[in-house]
Amino acid sequence: MSKRLISMALLAGLAAVIGLPAAAADYKEEYKISTVVPAPFPWGIAAEKWAELVGERTDGRIKMKVYPGAQLVSGDQTKEFTAMRRGIIDMAVGSTINWSPQVKELNLFSLPFLMPDYAAIDALTQGPVGERLFEILIENGVQPLAWAENGFREVSNSKHPIRTPDDLKGLKMRVVGSPLFNDTFTALGANPTQMSWADAKPALTTGAVDGQENPLSVFAIAKIYEVGQKNLTLWHYVADPLIFAVNQEVWDSFTPEDQKIVGQAATDAGATGIEIARKGLTGADNSAIQEVKALGVDVVELTDSERQAFVDATRGVYNDWKQKIGADLVDMAEKSIANR
Ligand code: X2X
């Protein structure tokens, strides 16, 4: 027997005597969870909740800690998935947008105007499309566990209200790192620049860019309205779900009981995260919109026909990316949404 095996056997014996699951002796001191934004953003809260629930339910045997700001990948959120796959980070609660450079199918959620409402997001994540995407993530070397939500992404700028595609003409827009966003904003006549979240607010502050797109919660909590972004259009053109996932080796090192605990905690934290992400934005409660209006933001809510003009202007991008993502998957998504 090797020294390591002997010491593991001894630890297992000791663990059995004091009533701990044997494999716990082999666990890391700390598991690092990567996110882009921290609490009190709904995204950061969801990740914190995951760590907290796992800590409670394993009596501290599994310690997870949230590292926000994509700091484990030097701020480059588009490298998060690769880092997780390689084990540089153990776990992540990541946006489908940030992982889509590596997992092209995740661009699905960034197809312009695919999802008209929250029921449509749920129809995808909670249906056969979500199952298929989780299979694809496993094929890509990580273990996905549950969904949460960043939210419907709305467009803001410092120049003027956006009501028609024409209003976007010539605006310099900060977009996230999937080429699909470049194509969408180019089709609308804007001038998109890809930039990490870390660089976005400085670029808005100096006027290097005129506008950006992010969920209302991010807009409000990051105080984007303070850096000249007084025009906000609620166009719900895309939404980015968040996925809880674990590096495959880390996942395999957990006992089946602990896998169950970590998975269930992700599901529970995801449900909390989704509830917070939608607060003030659903049903009769539009308090989140009222709050940004009270901060002096000019909020444009599009009529159906105004929205349709944006749908029409981006249809070519949709069709082009439908092929890139996989027409079968997009067909399945369209069907799930139609039947929601
Ligand atoms: O960078 C963004 O815009 C953010 C915070 O929404 C994501 O990470 C996708």
Residues whose N, C-alpha, C, O or C-beta is under 5 A from the ligand:
A	BS01	X2X	V36 S95 I97 V176 W197 E213 N214
